[in-house]
Amino acid sequence: MLPAGANYRSVGQGAGLALQYDILAMAELGKIHGGYLPWSRAALRPAAIQILVNDVMINHRRRILEFGSGISTVFLAAMVAQMGGLIISVDHQAAWQAQVREWLSVRSREAIRFVCAPLQTDSGEGWYDRSLVDRALEDFGPVDLVLFDGPPAHEECRKYSRRPGLPAVRKHIGATATVALDDIGREGERQIALEWSQLLGTPCLNLSVKAGLALWHLGPSWNPV
């Protein structure tokens, strides 16, 4: 069953192919979480979540950092609970995180730490409170998978709101980590991806049709796609 709010407008002529990828991904993701989840256009596409879950399992990701709690949190936490490790999920809305927590199994809740970090809109960048993020990562160890799916960037005035993300946490990211940026089909994220490729010193894998993601592999790893 497809997520009711799945959004394929950004992939143009590849919409049919994108739909097929998501149908196949949903069948596999159902083995991780078999219950109903309220998918919406704000959530990662099923194919994107499957790629991230693959990366956790194949490349032994044990310290995961996620910006933007939601449907992806449910699947990532379930896989981390199965494989061992911890996920830190950062969002600016405590009430939303409480809702997401209700969708987790008891076992998954033991594998996740929610961090509510307000957006620093007064600074003009709209990024999460850096001091709270840094504090959460103090004793976490090198992050080996980081997902940027927040803060919200769908409005024109906020299309570059994720730009500060990688520079803000670069010092916490391990040398062989995977970095993922959602919504690569949008103009803002495409520009951010170009800038981040320069910062990381490696080009991204643009999966706009396949999954709506941009991926950077910073060291040797098996391809999770």
C-alpha positions in Angstrom: 0.0 0.0 0.0 1.3 3.4 -0.9 1.6 6.4 1.4 -1.5 8.5 0.7 0.4 11.8 0.5 3.4 10.6 -1.6 4.7 13.5 -3.7 6.2 12.8 -7.1 5.8 16.1 -8.7 9.4 17.0 -8.3 10.7 14.0 -10.4 9.0 15.0 -13.6 9.0 12.3 -16.3 10.4 9.8 -13.8 7.2 9.9 -11.7 6.1 6.4 -12.9 9.5 4.9 -12.2 9.6 6.6 -8.8 6.2 5.2 -8.0 7.5 1.7 -8.8 10.5 2.1 -6.5 8.2 3.2 -3.6 5.8 0.2 -4.2 8.7 -2.2 -3.9 10.1 -0.4 -0.9 6.8 -0.5 1.0 6.6 -4.2 0.6 10.0 -4.6 2.3 9.5 -1.9 4.9 6.3 -3.7 6.0 8.6 -6.4 7.4 10.1 -3.9 9.8 6.9 -2.2 10.9 3.7 -3.9 9.9 1.3 -1.4 11.4 -0.4 1.6 9.9 1.6 4.8 9.8 0.2 8.3 8.8 2.3 8.9 5.7 2.1 12.4 4.3 3.9 14.6 1.7 6.3 15.8 4.5 7.6 12.2 5.1 10.6 10.6 3.3 9.6 8.5 0.4 9.5 4.7 1.1 12.4 4.2 -1.3 14.5 6.7 0.6 13.8 5.0 3.9 14.7 1.6 2.5 18.0 3.0 1.3 18.8 4.3 4.8 17.7 1.1 6.5 19.9 -0.8 4.0 22.8 1.4 5.0 22.3 0.8 8.7 22.2 -3.0 8.1 24.8 -3.5 5.4 27.4 -0.9 6.6 26.9 -1.5 10.4 25.8 2.0 11.2 25.4 2.3 15.0 25.4 6.0 15.7 22.7 7.7 13.7 21.8 11.4 13.8 18.5 12.6 12.2 17.2 16.1 11.8 13.4 16.1 11.4 11.5 13.4 13.4 8.8 11.5 11.6 8.0 8.3 9.7 11.7 7.7 9.0 12.4 7.7 12.7 10.1 4.7 13.2 11.9 2.6 10.7 15.4 3.7 11.6 14.8 3.2 15.3 13.4 -0.3 14.6 16.5 -1.3 12.6 18.9 0.2 15.1 17.1 -1.7 17.9 17.6 -4.9 15.9 21.2 -4.3 15.0 22.4 -2.4 18.1 23.3 1.2 18.5 21.5 4.5 19.1 19.7 7.1 17.1 19.5 10.8 18.1 16.4 12.4 16.5 16.3 16.2 16.5 13.2 18.3 15.9 11.9 21.7 16.9 8.5 20.5 18.0 8.3 18.6 21.3 4.6 17.7 20.8 5.4 16.2 17.4 8.2 14.1 18.9 5.9 12.9 21.6 3.5 11.8 18.8 6.3 10.0 16.9 7.3 8.2 20.1 3.8 6.7 20.4 4.4 4.9 17.0 7.6 3.2 18.2 7.7 -0.3 19.7 8.9 -0.7 23.3 12.2 -2.1 21.9 12.6 0.8 19.5 12.2 3.4 22.3 15.2 2.0 24.0 17.3 2.7 20.9 16.4 6.4 20.4 17.0 9.7 22.1 14.8 12.6 21.1 16.2 16.1 21.3 13.9 19.1 21.0 16.0 22.1 19.7 14.1 25.3 18.8 14.8 27.0 15.6 17.1 30.0 15.9 15.0 32.3 13.7 16.5 35.4 15.3 19.9 34.6 13.8 18.4 34.6 10.3 19.4 31.0 9.5 16.5 29.1 10.9 18.7 26.2 12.0 18.2 24.2 15.3 19.7 25.6 18.5 23.4 24.5 18.0 24.2 24.5 21.7 21.5 21.9 22.3 22.6 19.7 19.4 26.3 19.9 20.4 25.4 19.0 24.0 23.4 15.9 22.8 26.4 14.8 20.7 29.1 15.3 23.4 29.5 11.7 24.4 27.8 10.1 21.3 31.0 9.3 19.4 31.5 9.7 15.7 28.2 9.8 13.8 28.2 7.2 11.0 24.9 8.1 9.4 23.3 11.5 9.4 20.0 12.4 7.7 18.9 16.0 7.0 15.2 16.0 6.7 14.6 19.2 8.6 13.9 21.9 9.4 10.9 22.5 7.1 12.1 24.0 3.8 9.1 23.8 1.5 8.2 27.5 1.5 10.1 29.8 -0.9 11.3 32.0 2.0 12.7 28.9 3.8 14.2 26.9 0.9 17.8 27.2 2.2 16.9 26.5 5.8 18.9 23.3 5.8 22.1 25.0 4.5 23.7 25.4 8.0 23.1 21.7 8.8 26.3 20.1 7.6 28.7 22.8 8.7 27.0 22.8 12.2 27.7 19.1 12.8 30.6 18.3 10.5 33.0 17.9 13.5 30.8 15.1 14.8 30.6 13.1 11.6 32.9 10.1 11.3 35.4 9.7 8.5 33.5 6.8 6.9 30.0 8.0 7.4 27.0 8.3 5.1 25.4 11.8 4.8 21.8 12.0 3.4 19.8 15.1 2.3 16.1 14.7 1.6 14.1 16.6 -1.0 16.9 16.8 -3.6 14.3 17.4 -6.3 13.8 20.9 -5.0 15.9 23.9 -6.1 17.0 24.8 -2.5 18.3 21.4 -1.7 20.1 21.1 -5.1 22.0 24.2 -4.4 22.8 23.0 -0.9 24.0 19.7 -2.2 26.5 21.5 -4.5 27.9 23.5 -1.5 28.1 20.4 0.7 29.9 18.4 -2.0 32.6 21.1 -1.9 32.7 21.0 1.9 33.0 17.2 2.0 35.3 17.0 -0.9 33.3 14.4 -2.7 30.3 14.5 -5.2 26.9 13.4 -4.1 24.9 10.5 -5.5 21.8 12.3 -6.8 18.8 9.9 -6.3 16.0 12.4 -7.2 14.0 9.8 -9.1 15.0 6.7 -7.2 14.4 8.1 -3.7 14.4 11.9 -3.6 17.7 11.8 -1.7 21.2 13.0 -2.1 23.9 10.7 -0.6 27.5 11.2 0.2 29.7 8.2 1.2 32.8 9.5 3.0 34.7 6.3 3.1 34.6 2.7 1.8 31.2 1.1 2.2 28.8 -1.2 0.4 26.3 0.7 -1.8 22.9 0.6 0.0 21.0 1.7 -3.1 
